[in-house]
């Protein structure tokens, strides 16, 4: 029999339909074998196993030598640092709230082209203030253009100029942006203080975890009309981070190298036009950039555009659907998976943790169980706060026991 030379990836689970068989998966197979998009969507309710799969795929990607970025707005992924040994130490945590990022994500500073400065600042301001009217857009453009062409352009300088405007609606925009700036210390990422020239950190090879400790996102499913200032700030920063990741993936020096991007809480990026366009570019350019993008969110409906378009799901060649207890959402899942709701709809509400329905890049659909690789990985991937605390206590007890044994001359194995 002729051997199949195609790399199918490591084992991630077991196909439980019929005779149990291993499920091999590599996020780049669709790109390399079928020249398809590298889009992967993982959905599921809290505790269903969604986050564990995302971290599993991130670690496997980094182990296989791919530059891997994990956007972690909930700070659930920091346990992966404990697996640095598997990655040869190539794990870096980029904490955006470490106080040393003054203005690093200011769109006037991140971009070099004046037109790009204005375009990105426009998108950010619209997110931060909750939308702009046509008249506000018309009045705002020349002001943004003036700022872009100064010696020291910044979002802070823009706010100052808006507050000094003799037009009430423009002054009101400045007041709203000022409220956003004062809503959370993490606002220093985009509102530069002083004349220092900040620089973005470099994303190295291996695994980079971008965490946003202190960032406040709206409650899942909340009405955008009721977002608070610090929540709009959170959404704005999520957009800028994702846009920065896209620019890293486009780097000409590494354009052809395999890369993986994992975005947890993807709904927080795509709920505005600018963020949606950025994610769409990541998926659409996945093949040319050799980049697999993994979007993680609770529902497939989260990935619709503000106009109800479904472009992101159309670019998702692989799908993992974990537990879902909402009937309407189960109907949407069945549609995206290409299966009958009448035959399979009730399955989603009864899936135990770790079980999911998978559709691969060949449109094959099956129920699978995601394997836990080993105890160390299980502890590193834990997102339940109580279990995380219990694991930490056990590790401390074990460490104290080892220290005590060493003092008494005994040797306790790990």
Secondary structure, DSSP 8 states (H G I E B T S, - for coil): -----S---EEEEEE-SSS-EEEEE-TTHHHHHH----EEEEE--TTSSHHHHHHHHHHHHHHTT-EEEEEETTS-GGGGGGGGGGGTT-EEEEETTSS--TTTT-HHHH-SSHHHHHHHHHHHHHHHHT---HHHHHHHHHHHHHHHTSTT--HHHHHHHHHT-SSHHHHHHHHHHHHHHTS-GGGGGTS--SS---------SSEEEEE-TT-----TT--GGG--HHHHHHHHHHHHHHHHHHHHHT-TTTTTS-EEEEETTTHHHHTSHHHHHHHHHHHHTHHHHTEEEEEEES-GGGGS-TT---HHHHTEEEEEE-----HHHHHHHHHHHT--HHHHGGGGGG--TTEEEEE-TT--EEEEEE----HHHHHHT---HHHHHHHHHHHHHHHHHHHHHHHTT-----
